[in-house]
Amino acid sequence: MTTPAAETPTRESLFTRDARKLVWITLICLFLQVLAQNWSAGPLLPGSTAEETLGSVEFQARPWIGWVLLTIGFAVAGFVVGVARRGAARWDQDRVIALGLAGVLGVTVLVWVLFIVQYEWVYWAVAHGTLHPFTIGDVSWSIQRLDDAP
């Protein structure tokens, strides 16, 4: 003998599907951020020509934990506030999760924009005599000078 509750299949709610999408999109965005944060550049020292190189400045960027924490923070905040606002007439769970998702995507876009800007910036700065340009994130640098001394 079965009960009527056992006979009806349980359907997952729209909230559950949205939360699952938030997790997957957050993971994809974190992966894309890692791609944007792994870059290296080796601009030549000022005064170098095509025939004679004086040396170079090597920049190596690695993923920064600050972007990861900010991204996860937006996702968790969107989910937690979404759970708290479940069933509310205004600012319901769907809208709050969408705002959390917008925060995750916004941080990912910011990381990619900063990647492009910083990559171009280090080349421009070194070409104009600044061997230690300001960078955001986990960027290390080293200077290699080639001496003509025998």
N, C-alpha and C positions, 0 to 999 in steps of 0.2 A: 504494500500500500504506500502510495506516495502522497505527499502533501501538495497542495496547489502552488505553494511558493517554489518547490523544487521543479515543477513542471515548466514554469516560465523561464525562458532564458534571460540571463542578466545582460543588460546592455551597458556598455561603458558610457559615461556621461561626456558631454562636450568638454567639460572642465578637465577630465582625465586625459582626453586626447590632446587638448591644448597644453597641458603640463608635460606630456610626453614629447610633443613637438618642441617645447621650450628647452627641454634637456638635449634633444638631438641637435637643434640649431645652435645651442650654446657650445656643444662639443665641436661642431663644424667650425664655428667662429673661433674657438680656441686654436684649432688646427691651422686655420688661415692666419691667425695672429703669429703663431710660431713661424710660419713661412715668411711673413713680412719682417720679423725681427731677426732672422738669420741672414745677415748681409755682411759683406766685406768690401772695402774700397782701398785702393792704393794709389792716391794721387802723387805725382812727381813733385819734388821740392821746387820752389820758385827758382827760376834761372835755368832750369833744365831745358834742353832742346832735344830735337829728334836724334841728333848725332851724339850728344853728350848728356848723360844723366848724372845729376848731382846726388840723387838719392830719392827716397820716397817716404811717405808717411802711411803706415798700414793701420786701417781701422777694422776692427772685428766686433760685430754686434751679436749678442746672444739674447734669447728670450728673457724678458724682465718680469719678475714675479708681481710687480705692481699692476701691470695690465691684466694679468690672470686673475688677481684678487678683485679688481674692479669689475671685470666681466662676470665672474661668479657671484659677486655681490649683487649686481643688477638682476641676475637670474634668480637668486635665492630670495631677494627682496620682492620681486614680482610674484613669485610663487607663494611666499608666506602672506603677503598682503592680500593676494588673490584668495587664499584660503580664508582669511579673516573677513573678506568682503563677499563671500559666497552667498548668493541670494539677495544681495542688496539691490535696492531700486536704482540707485545712482552709483556710478563707479563700481560696477559689479566685477566679478572675478575675471571675466573675459577681457574687459578693458584694462584691468590692472596687469594681467599677464601680458597683454599686448604692449603695455608701457615697459615692462621688464624686458621683453624681447627687443623693443626699440632701443633700450639702453645697451643691450648686448651687441646689437648690430652697429649702434653708434660708436661704441668703443672699438669695434673691429675696423670700421671705416677710418677712425682717427689713427689707429695704429698703422694702417696702410698709407694714409696721407703723410704721417710723420716719417715713415720709411722713405718715401720718395723725396720729401723735403730734406731730410737729413743726408741722404745719399748725395743729392746735388749740392747741399750746403758744404759738406766736407771737401768736395772737389773745388768749389768756389773759394772757400776760406783758405785752403792751402795755397791755391794759385795766387791769392792776394796777400800772402805772408803770415797768416795765422796758422801756426802749426798745432795749436791746441783748441780747436773750435768747440763751442758748446754743443753737446748732444744730450738727448733725452733717452733714458733707459740704460741698459747694460752694454756700454760701448767701450772697448779698450783700444788703445792706440800704441804704436811704437814708431820710432823714427829710425830710418836706415840712411846713413850718409856714406856716400862713396868717396873715398879720398884718392887723390892722384899721387900721393907720396909713394915713392918706390920702396 
